[in-house]
Amino acid sequence: MTTNFRQYFSINPLSALFFIALFSISTNTQAKGNAEKLGDAIYIMSPVIAYGSTFYKDDPEGRMQFYKSILTNTAVTFALKYTVKKQRPNGENNRSFPSGHTSTSFQSATFMHKRYGLKAAAPLYLGASYVAYSRVHSKNHDTTDVLAGTLIGGLSSYYFTSAYQTKKTFAQLSPLVSSDTLGVQLTAHW
């Protein structure tokens, strides 16, 4: 009797990688630095996991949906940053609104949710929430900035992403030709 690994461990391997990387971040610096570094790591890993899942699932349609959602998210986020010109709480520059880290993290989480379900997206939603927290905590953004990023990221994936449908073939009809046989072969999966 063969055991299917996936039947016991249904978490996406890329999501597992996400958690391993979270715990491998160094904790030798100040608390503010750690929150920001961890938030930055999650921000980078979230789209990698979402995009990588389209390869894991052999889902070219999902890849196209991911491209559309991330490009829309990026375009809207940067258009707003350069037109609104809101000063950051830390005074670093005037590109605070909306939070790009937050919008990208929530775009990735919402993509996973819409495409592969809440179970696949839960780790990314937790990570995206932490990214939003870390951006406010590090004084790169205020609450309005991260809420706008959440909305932009979520809507960009919500609009372009549909649920993943597994391709199951119930029956297949194929020609059967040999030197002494001519016919049709029906193969069915029960």
N, C-alpha and C positions, 0 to 999 in steps of 0.2 A: 504494500500500500504506500503510495507516494503522498507526501504532505506538501501542501502548497504554502510557501512562506508567507504570501500575502494574506492568506486566510487568517493567520494569527497576528500579523503585524500590518495593519492597513494604513499606517501613516506613510506618507510619501517620503522616500529616502532623502529628497532635497529638504524637506521640512526637518528631518532628523539632523541633517548637516547644519541647518540654521541654529538649532539648539546647541549643538556641539561647539559651534563657533562663538555663540554667546558666552559660554562658560570658559572659553579659552582666552578671553580678553584679559590683559594684564590689570591687576588691581594695585599697582604700586604708586599711583599718583593721587592727587587731591580728589575729593568727592565730585566737585564740579567737572573736573577733567574726565573722570570716569564716566559720568552720565553722558557727557557730550560724545566721548569716544565710542561708547556702546551704542548710542543713538546713530552715530555715523556708520558704524558697522552694520547695523540693522537696515539702515537706509540703502546701503550698497547691496546687501544680500537679498532684500525683498524682491526687486525686479529680477535678479539672477535666478531665484527660486521659482518665481512665477513663469518666467520665460523658459527655464530649464524643464519645467513640468510639461511643457508642450512637446519636448523631445522625449521625455520619459513615457508619455502617453502616445507617442507617435501621432501627433495632432497638428498637422499643417494648417488646418482651418483656425485652430486656437492661436497659432503663431501669428497669423494675419490679424486676428482680432486684438492680440496683444500689441502688435505694431501700431494699429490705429489708435488704441486707447492711450498708449504711452506717448505717442507723438502729439495727440490732442492735449493731453495733460501738460506736457512740456511747453507746447506753444502757448496755451492759455496762461499757465503759471508765469512764464517769462514775459509775455505781453503785459500782464498786470504789474509785474515787478518794475518794468521800465516805464509804465504810464502812470501808476499811482505814486511811485517814489516816496514811500513811507520810510521814515528813519527807524533803524533798528533800536531796540531798547539799550543795547550796549554802545550805540553811537558809531558803530563801525562803518556803515554806509546807509544809503537810502533805498535799499531793495528788500525791505522786510515783508511786504505784503504781496502775495501770500507765501506761506512756507513751502519751499520746493521740496525739502526733505519729507515733510508730512504728505504733500500731494503725491509724490512718487510712491511712498510707502503704502498709502491707502489705495492708490491706483492698482498696485500689485495685489494687495489683499482682496480688493473687490473683484479683480479679474479672477483670482483663484476661487472665490465664492461663487460667482456667476457661472464659471466654466466647469469647476470640479466639485463644488459643494462646500458647505460650511465646515465640515470636518477637515477638509484640506486647507481651508482658509484660516481657521482659528489661530494657528501659530502666527500667521502673518498679521492678523488683526491685533493680536497682543503686541507684536513687535511694532506695528504702526502706531499704536497708542503710546508705547514707550518713546518712540521717536518724537511724537508731538510733545510729550512731557519734557523730554530732554532739550528740545528747542526752546521751550519757555524757561526751563530751569537754567540753561546756559546764557539766558538773556539775548539770544539771537532773534527771538520773536516774542510776541505777546499772544494772549489767548485768541484774539481775533484773527491773527495771521495763521495759526494752526487750524482753527475751525474752517477758515476759507480754504486752506490746503486740503483738509479732509473732504470737504464738499467737492472741490474741483477734481481731486483724484478719484473719489468714489463715483462721481457722475461720468467721468470719461470712460471708465471701465463698464459701468452699468449700461451706458448707451451702446457700446460697440460689442459687448460680449454676450454670447448665448450659451446655453447649457451644452456640455459635451455629450454626444450620443455615441455609444459604442457601436461598432459595426459588426453585427452578427448576421451571418449567412445561415439561413435555415436549410435551404436546398440549392443545389447547383446542378445544372443540366449541361452536359458536355458531349461533344461527338466522340464516337468510338470507332476508330478506323485501324484495321490491320490487313495483312495480306489475304486473309480468308473471312474477315468479319467487317460488317458495316452496320452501325447502329448508333443508339443514343444511350448515354449512361446518366442515371440520376443518383446523386449522392445527397443524402439527408442527414442532418445532425439532430439527434433527439435529446 
